[in-house]
Amino acid sequence: MKSSTLITVAIADDHPIFRKGLRDIIELDPRFRIVGEAADGEEAVRIVRELQPRAILLDIEMPRRTGLEVAEILQAEGLPIAILILTMYRQESIFNRAMDLGVTGYILKESASSDVVEGIIAVTRGEYYISPSLTKYAMRESPAGDRNHETTPALESLTQMERRVLSLIAAARTTRQIADEMHISYRTVESHRHNICAKLGLSGSYALLRFAMFNAGQGT
C-alpha cells in the first residue's frame, strides 16, 4: 500500500507499556502508519499541529493536559483530525463531555486490543465508534444540540432494508460491518444511512446512532 494512502495515527498516553501495546496492534495492520507518540497532553497538541495525523488516540488522564483538554484545543483550532478517547473509566459524565467536544471514538482500555483498529477505521470514515459496553450512555443524556431526536415518529416511513440497517446501527456496527453482515456494498449502506437521516430528520452520524439505539425495539 502506498504511503500516501495510509491512515496516519498518533498515540498519546503516559504509560509507555500501554503505548507500545497500542503501537504493536496498530502496526500489524498495513492500512496504518504511526507518525508520533506523546506522553503528555502538551506534546499531543504539538504532534497534531506539526504532523497532522488523520487520527489520534488520547488517554483521558495525562500530565500537563488531559485528553479532554487536548480534544477541546484541537477542535477549537479546527484541525482536521478524528479523535478517539481511551479510558479505564465508565463514568457517564466523562462520556457525555467527550461527545460534546466532538470526540467520535470512545474506547475502554480493557477492550482496546479488540476495538482500536475498527475504531480508527470508523472515525476516519466520519462515523462514531463506541466500545459496545458503553453504548448505553448514548441512550441517556443528550450531548449539546442533540435533543428530542429519540421521539421522532417516522419509523413507518422506512423500508425493510432501512430498518435492518437501523437495527445494526443500534448494535453499534460500523458501516463496513453492516455491509459485510448484509452482503451489500459499503456504498449501498452509506446510501441507506443517508436516506434514513433524510426521512427521520436527523443530521450527523451521532444523531443517527442515538436515534437507532433509542428506537431499537420499535419496528426494527
Secondary structure, DSSP 8 states (H G I E B T S, - for coil): --GGGSEEEEEE-S-HHHHHHHHHHHHTSTTEEEEEEESSHHHHHHHHHHH--SEEEEESS-SSS-HHHHHHHHHHTT---EEEEEES---HHHHHHHHHTT--EEEEGGGHHHHHHHHHHHHHTT--EE-GGGGGGGGSS--TT--SGGG---GGGS-HHHHHHHHHHHTT--HHHHHHHHT--HHHHHHHHHHHHHHHT--SHHHHHHHHHHTTTS--
